Amino acid sequence: MAITITGTMIIDETSGKQNSAAGGSDTTGNDVKDGLGFQTTGVTAFDTLLNAVVVQNLTGVNVTVAVSNGTNNDLDGTPMLSGFGADVTDLAFTNATGGPLLGELALSAVGVPLLTVDGRQIYLYSYTGADLGIDENNVVFGRKANADGTANTTGDVVFAAYLQPTDASGNAQSSDLNAVGSKVWMVQYEEIKHPITTNPDDALSVYNLNVSVSNRSDFSLAGAPSGQNLFLMYGDGTPNPADAVIIVTGKNPINQSSDPSAITSGDTVNTGQGGGPTTLGTNSQSIVEGSGLYFTFAKGANPNYTVNADHSATSVGFLDQNEADVEANIDFTSLYGTNGASFSVVQSSTGDKSTLQISASTTAFHPGTAFIDNLHANTLVEVNKVTITTQPTGHGKSAVPGETLVFDKTSIGTNPTTLSGITVTFGSDKTVVIKGLEANDLIAYNTDGLHNRALIDNIGSTDTNFDAPFDIGGFKLVNSSSTPNPFSALTFHDDGPTADIVDGGGVVTIDETAGNQDDDSDAAAVLALFDTEVLNKGTDLNPAEFAISTTPLATTALSSFGQDQVGGTKVLSLAIVGGDGTDSLLDTTDGKNIILFKEGDLIVGRYDVANGPVTGADPAAFAIALQQDGNVAVAQYVSLTQPIAGSTPAAHDDRVDLTGLINMVVTVTDGDGDTSTDSVGIGDDINFDDDGPSADVADGGGSVTIDETAGNQDDDSDAPAVSALFAAVANKGTDLNPTEFAISTTPLATTTLSGFGQDQENGTKVLSLAIVGGDGTDSLLDTTDGKNIILFKEGGLIVGRYDVANGTVTGADPAAFAIALQQDGNVAVAQYVSLTHPIAGSTPAAHDDRIDLAGLINMVVTVTDGDGDTSTDSVGIGDDINFDDDGPSADVADGGGAVTIDETAGNQDNDSDAAAVLALFDTEVLNKGTDLNPTEFAISTTPLATTALSSFG
């Protein structure tokens, strides 16, 4: 009969109880309990079975319990199965034929195995252990297969489900007997692999699990024709084509299709009462050794040929003596399958015991005249359980109560097993032999699948104590009804992974300055991250710089695989916010825009070299690699433009980053392929530090000496290019005529050790002059006429000026000298007036003594790199700027004149009494002689000598 399914039985793998009242993430589940380790369900029979079978280590395992229609408000759930019909004797999880589950491959759909999260197949098993005194077949265990896919009868239990019988009020009852409905309980120990990777809550059901309900079918022989009959076809005594019927014949009846002999030529079926209910025998009313009866189960029997207690004219029909002798009257429309039957052994000989064999089988549909032709065309079905109920014996103090003896083939195999004097032997040929039966013993048997025919055969015994004939009475069928569709209500909901990634607190800073700073690294493992992965690397930095963080930039500690952790993976990757072709907002030092590309696992910044769009074929400026612990490595191949220009430490080491442009992404994939992703921005933690220039100027070994002596001495030069350096000097002094010029032949300073750093593109190195002390500084030099010379910076020159207005020296006063600098470090000097030199005298040292500007003049180098950072250095060169003295030159020669004084009184020759002549000697000559009176005086009229060639310099 059809079984009605009401509600759901969903167990959810997500941690925590998932049901409509639990407040979990999935309100469709029926979870009522979860926790680590073994969990009891509160259903005594189920817990007994679980304790007996679930033996794997569950330490740390999250176990979930669910019940049909369960919620937090109803932790016991409600019945899910109903429509069982009357007189229920048994509920069971079975295979498609109603038999026990002995290693059926669990399917989630036709041909699709149900798998554990690590990919193992699952096989379905009924309970096969020792009798526990409960309805053991109400349970099914899903066991994990071997790695090769073969069934493992002792494999870990993945899940277990249990049918809990309920009464008409929906309350649980302790046995299946007369059950009206059933709750379904399930416990899950290991996760199921769910196929839909895009849905973390997809559902799978056990497709090929069946529920079988067994009902009693009572049969009555009241009104059966007496005597010997070819067959008897009977039901409950009120013929109805919808009822199940039993067709009983002898073991080897006459085949009327081929033999016209009387029915007594073969085995017949006989009825008898013996003072009680009607019983069945063969030939001579008892089934003797070597004989037996066939029982065939059918439906749709013709009422005219079916036993009916009502033989009145108004009855629907009945089988009479004559009709029971005609094979053609075995008229029915279908065979009927059952997984069990029961009967009594009656009227066995007093004091003896009987031995019988039960053979269960299936046969094809052959009614009427074909029935006996095919009576032996059967396929055996295994008898796997026998239950014998003995009758009480004795009276009073000697009374012995009856017993219920259970023999289960899954427990005892084919070994003969004796209980209370009755021996049961399950044969390898699927039959069973029962030895030691006494009158009124009730035998019930079950099969591992449906059968529609049974042979009860008295096989006798070599021991005459066990060969008594017997009759069969009270034959009843246990009807079996399986759900016609997969029991899809037994459902597993997936648990999805959870991805969570947050800032890990780390940074990676790469410094383009040569050598290792910040997080720079030259470890081989770091370099290898970029070795072959980055194509067409830029070559501006030599060597390229590499860096790696020491603390992860992000952490995924709160990510989770959920319950499907077996075989799960957690993968970190990099992503460009905006995708390939996104502007990095960074430029190379020479101004080329850098564009981001995802290349394999790396992010690479590339810049154009062909004045077109940037592509993956253009050179790489930098690359970023991610390690799975969250640390990030950076390779830098070319220098970058940094925003802060200047000479400060901040300008030389200013930082740019990739804020808002780079994400670290975690993808969590659980064991059955569900994924979850999360990302966090890390661009602000990827830093590129600047490299500043370094200025260095040192004494170049040269000097410049200008000599105020007319003509070229020392470094004096009359080259037009030299004099042109001073064309811009205003208000030049005119003391020296012509002006003197000089230029060094060796640079006064060298800048060889200056450098642009890594930002060399468009870098400049400029030399300039500086006054130590600035404008208005005293040069400590004076003009020859004693005027103090003051220094001024005028454009690229330093000019020394002196006052001509007896006031403050300004830039409008005359220039005494000027100094010019060439970019190769050579220095030129122009001198417009003579200077005071300290050494007087007629010696060469006094005529050519030297003065300089020691401590007053610096040569300054300013190095500016490609992104505007500057560095300066200076060196004193005043001591290398020399001014040499010019000495006078004396020359006297015969002037051609003479002076003649005549002592003769009066004026003769050159005599003169001019007062001016007399005054030359007036006071200068003391104690003059007095011989001549008056004294005579004379003066030449032509110079006796000339100094025309003498000079002051």
C-alpha positions, 0 to 999 in steps of 0.5 A: 500500500502507498505510504504517506509522507508528511513534512520533512526530515532534513538534517543540516550539516551547518554547525548549530541547530538549524530549524524554523525556531532555532534562529540558525542560518537555515530555518528549513532544517529539523535539527534538534541536537548537536555537539561534539562526540557521541550524541544520544537521541532520547529514543531508547531503541535507537540509542541502543542500536547506535551504541551497538554499532557506532564504534568509531572515534568521535572525539572532536566530531560534530554530531547532529541529531534531527527528527521529522518535523522537529524544531526548537519548539518541538524537539521530539518532532511529529510523525512523518509516515502514515497510511500503513493500513491495519494490523501492522506487524513490522516497520523496516528500512529495506531495499527495493524488494523489501529485503534487508539492506546488506550493503546496498550502494547508497544513491542520491539519484539514478546511477549517482552514488551518495558520497562522503565529503572526502569522496568515499561511497556509502553503503546501506546496511540493516542491523545484523548483530545479536538480538537486542530485544527491539525492532532492529530492522527499524534502523539503517546505517550508512557506512563509509566504503573502502578507498577503492569503492568496495563495501566495508561492513565495518566502515565508519558510520556516516549516518543512521536513521530510525523509524520510531512507531507512533499510535493514532495520537502521534505518540511514540510506542515501544514496538511496531505492532499496530503502528499507525505512523512513524517518526523518522530520526537521523544522526549524522557523523560525517559530512556528505559531498554536495555537488552544487558548488554555487549553493552552500545549502544544496540538498541531497536525499537517499534515493534508493532507500525504502520503507516497508510496512508488514501487515497481518493477513488472516486466511480462513479455510471455513467452507473449504471442500473436504476430501482430496483436492487438486488445489485450494484457493482461499482468502479471508473467507469472503472472496474479493478480487482485491484480497490476497489469496493462497493457492495450495497444492500438493508437492507433485500434483497431477498435471492435467495438461498432459495427464488425464489420470485422476487427481489421486494419481498425484499429490493432493491437498486435503483439509481436516479439522480434528476438532479444531480449525481447518488444517492442511495435509496431503494425500492422507491428511498428514504430511508424511516424510518426503511429501509437502505442500506448495503455497502460492500467493496471488490476488484477483482470485475468481470468487467462483473458485475461492473458498467461501464460508457462505454457500448460500444462493446469495453468495458471490460464489464459492469453490466446491468439491468438483471445481477444486479438482480442475486445474483450469479453475486456478484463476487469478489475475496477479501474483502477490509478494511478501517478505514473510509468512507464519504457520503452525505445525499441528496434529503431529504424532504424539511423543514425536517431533517433526523436521521440515524444510522451508523453501521460499521462491518467486515464480512467473505468472502462470494461472489456469492450465499453465499453473501446475506446468510451472509449479516447479519453475521457481527462483529461490529467495533466501530465508534469513530469519525464523521465529518459533513460538512454542506452546506452554506444556504441563500443568500446575507446578509442572507447567512450562511456559512457551518461548519465542526463539529467534534464529537470524541467519546474519548472526548464526550463518549456516551453522546448525543452532539449537535453542530449547531443543529446536535446531535451525539450519540455514542452508547455503541453498537459501532454504532453512531446515527446522528440526524438533517441532512439536504440535502447535508450535508457531513458525514465522519466517522472513526472507531477504526479498519478496517471495510469492511461493513457498514449499513446506516439505517434511524432509524427515530425519534419520533419527526416528524421534524427529520424523513425525508427520504433521499438518499445517494450520493457520497459514498467514502472510506478512504483507509487505508494502514498499514506497514506490518512490525514493524516500526523498524525505531523508535529506542532507542539507549542505554546510557552506564555508565561510570566508573572512579576511581582515587586515593582518597588521603587516606592511611591505615597504620596498626602497628603491635605494640601492642596498637593503632598507625597510623590508628589502630582501635579497633572499633567493626564495624571494627573488624566485617568486618573480624569476620566470613569472615576470616577463620583460622586466624593466632595467632601470634599477640595477640590480632590481630591488626585492622586499617581503613583509615580515607580518602578514598583510591580512589574516584569514583566521576567522574563515571556516570550511564549515562541517565539510572540512575534509579536503577543503582548501583555503587559497589566497590570491591578489585582485586588481580593483577595477581589473586589468588595465587599471591605472596604478596612479603611479608613474616612472621617474621619467613620467610614464604612467604605470598600468596594472595587470593580473598575470598568473598569480602576480600583479604586474605594473607595466609602462608604455615604451612605444607611445601607445596603450600599455599592454602586457608586452610592455616593460614591468615597473614592479610586480607583487606576489602573495604567499599563502600565509598572507605575506606579500613580496614586491619586486621593483625594476624601475624607479618611481616618481615620488611627490615630495621634492626637496632635500629633506629626509622626508623628500628623499624617502617619501612614500607612495602606495597602491591604496584602493587598488589591490585586494587580497582575496581568500577563497574557501572551498569546502570538501564538496566544492562549495566556495565562499570569498572575501577580500580586504584592501591591502594597497595601502600596505604596499609601499614604495619608498623613494631614493634621494640623490647624494651630493658630494663635492671635494677638492679637485686639486686645482687653483686659479691665480690671477696676477695684477701685473700687466701681461699674462702670468700664472693662470692669466688668460686673455681668451675671449671665452674667459672675459665673456664670463664676466660681461654681466658685471656692472660698474667695473673698476678701472684701476687696472688697464687692461683688466686682468683675467685668469682661469684654472686649468684643473678643477678646483673641486670634483663631484665624482662621488655625487649620485642621482640615486635610482631616480636618475632620469632627467636628473641634474647636477649643478655647481654654484658659488656661495659666499660664506656669510652671504652678501655683504661679507668682508672679503678681508681684502682692500684696494691698493688705495685702502678701500675695503672690498665687500662680497656680493653674489650676483647671478652666478658670479661672486663680485667684490666691490669697494666704496667710492662714496665714503658710505656703505658698500653696495652692489652699485659700487665699483667692482674690484674683482669677480669670480665665475664658475664653470660646470666642470669645476674650473674657476675664472677670475676677473680683476679690475683694481689692484689690491693691497698685499701685505709684504713690502720691500724690494724682494721678489717675495714682496713684489709677488706676494699672494692673497686669497679668499680662504674661508670665504668662498664655497663651491656648492653642488646641487644634485636633483634627481628625476622626481625633484629630490635634491641634495647639496654639498659644498667645499671651500675653494677660497684658498684656491682663488689667489691674487698675486702682487705687482711690484714697482720697477726702477730705471735711471739713465744719463739725462744729457744735462750738466750743472756748473757752479763758478766760485767767482762772485756773481753768476757765471755758468749755471749760477743762480741766486733764485730763492727757490734754489737757495731754499733747497739748502737753507735749513737742510745744511747745518754749519755751513762754511763761510769762506765764500761770501756770498755763497754761490748757488747753481742749478742745471737747466737739463736733467743730468739723468732720466727715470722715464722707464721706472714704473709703480706697477 
